Amino acid sequence: MSTSSAVTPQSLRIIRLAILMGVLILGAVGWFVSRDIDPMDASVLSTLRLVFLAICIGALGGVLALRRLWQNADTFQRKATLTIMATAAGEVPALFGGVYLILSGDYTLYLGGLLILLVPILLMPTPSQATA
């Protein structure tokens, strides 16, 4: 029985889809739960919005840096690793936006986080093993 840790294009697509589905499920749960919760104090939410902005800047910077490394990667496995790392970095603002949705009932940060999650998905398409 082989225990290869090599990533294939198909498994990379599944990983990225799983990350996206997790964020979408969090958003659905957040929307459902936030309908029955009173929002937190406005000063706390204001602070969380600033934290969200910092997270977005950091995530975008990380994704762009990983994209540069991805362009210069010479093997499929290296590209796959960088793709997963960038997708995970892009996931952070969406997860934070989902938490903000649960705490406030406001879905704008969640939607903004989803847009940032789409950045690595669009900038770093799943490479094929032949073209890497």
VMD Tcl script that draws the C-alpha trace (Angstrom):
set ca {
  {0.00 0.00 0.00}
  {1.51 3.28 -1.13}
  {1.30 6.36 1.08}
  {2.30 9.02 -1.42}
  {1.90 12.59 -0.27}
  {2.04 13.97 -3.79}
  {-0.75 16.33 -4.73}
  {-2.55 15.83 -8.03}
  {-4.50 18.48 -9.94}
  {-7.72 16.74 -8.92}
  {-6.82 16.67 -5.22}
  {-5.76 20.31 -5.40}
  {-9.17 21.23 -6.82}
  {-10.85 19.27 -4.01}
  {-8.75 21.05 -1.37}
  {-9.63 24.46 -2.75}
  {-13.30 23.54 -3.05}
  {-13.30 22.31 0.55}
  {-11.84 25.62 1.73}
  {-14.48 27.54 -0.22}
  {-17.32 25.32 1.01}
  {-16.22 25.73 4.62}
  {-16.40 29.50 4.27}
  {-19.79 29.33 2.54}
  {-21.17 27.07 5.27}
  {-19.88 29.48 7.93}
  {-21.68 32.29 6.10}
  {-24.93 30.34 5.96}
  {-24.71 29.46 9.65}
  {-23.74 33.03 10.49}
  {-26.69 34.42 8.57}
  {-29.07 32.00 10.26}
  {-27.71 32.59 13.77}
  {-27.35 36.36 13.46}
  {-31.04 36.83 12.74}
  {-31.84 36.08 16.38}
  {-28.91 37.84 18.09}
  {-28.62 41.43 19.21}
  {-25.55 43.11 17.70}
  {-22.54 43.78 19.89}
  {-21.59 47.23 21.14}
  {-20.83 49.68 18.32}
  {-17.33 50.46 19.64}
  {-16.40 46.77 19.59}
  {-17.72 46.41 16.06}
  {-15.78 49.49 14.99}
  {-12.59 47.94 16.35}
  {-13.36 44.67 14.58}
  {-13.78 46.53 11.29}
  {-10.29 48.00 11.70}
  {-8.91 44.55 12.50}
  {-10.65 43.25 9.38}
  {-8.97 45.92 7.27}
  {-5.56 44.95 8.65}
  {-6.28 41.26 8.01}
  {-7.31 42.04 4.43}
  {-4.14 44.01 3.75}
  {-2.01 41.22 5.21}
  {-3.88 38.51 3.32}
  {-3.65 40.32 -0.01}
  {0.03 41.02 0.54}
  {0.61 37.37 1.34}
  {-1.36 36.17 -1.67}
  {0.53 38.51 -4.02}
  {3.90 37.43 -2.60}
  {2.93 33.77 -2.99}
  {1.73 34.49 -6.53}
  {5.17 35.81 -7.41}
  {6.77 32.63 -6.05}
  {4.12 30.56 -7.86}
  {5.02 32.14 -11.21}
  {8.65 31.15 -10.75}
  {7.98 27.63 -9.42}
  {9.44 24.93 -11.61}
  {7.51 21.85 -10.43}
  {3.86 21.02 -10.10}
  {4.30 20.06 -6.43}
  {5.81 23.46 -5.62}
  {2.99 25.25 -7.45}
  {0.43 23.10 -5.66}
  {1.96 23.91 -2.26}
  {1.99 27.65 -3.01}
  {-1.57 27.48 -4.31}
  {-2.82 25.88 -1.08}
  {-0.91 28.43 1.01}
  {-2.36 31.35 -0.97}
  {-5.88 29.97 -0.77}
  {-5.52 29.56 3.00}
  {-4.25 33.14 3.29}
  {-7.23 34.34 1.27}
  {-9.56 32.34 3.51}
  {-8.65 34.29 6.67}
  {-10.61 37.51 5.84}
  {-13.65 35.46 4.85}
  {-13.57 33.54 8.14}
  {-13.16 36.77 10.09}
  {-16.06 38.26 8.11}
  {-18.15 35.23 9.03}
  {-17.42 35.76 12.71}
  {-18.27 39.45 12.31}
  {-21.55 38.42 10.68}
  {-22.42 36.25 13.67}
  {-21.55 39.03 16.13}
  {-23.20 41.91 14.30}
  {-25.73 40.62 11.80}
  {-23.91 42.68 9.14}
  {-22.80 40.60 6.16}
  {-20.73 43.25 4.34}
  {-17.39 42.15 5.83}
  {-18.22 38.54 5.07}
  {-18.87 39.40 1.42}
  {-15.65 41.42 1.31}
  {-13.81 38.43 2.74}
  {-15.33 36.18 0.08}
  {-14.05 38.53 -2.61}
  {-10.57 38.32 -1.14}
  {-10.84 34.53 -1.08}
  {-11.54 34.64 -4.81}
  {-8.26 36.50 -5.47}
  {-5.95 33.47 -5.09}
  {-8.48 31.25 -6.85}
  {-8.46 33.56 -9.88}
  {-4.77 34.54 -9.82}
  {-3.47 31.01 -9.28}
  {-5.48 28.55 -11.35}
  {-4.93 24.87 -10.68}
  {-1.85 23.97 -12.67}
  {-1.71 20.78 -14.67}
  {1.17 18.45 -14.04}
  {2.28 18.76 -17.67}
  {2.57 22.57 -17.71}
  {4.27 23.12 -14.36}
}
mol new
graphics top color blue
foreach p $ca { graphics top sphere $p radius 0.5 }
foreach p [lrange $ca 0 end-1] q [lrange $ca 1 end] { graphics top cylinder $p $q radius 0.2 }
display resetview
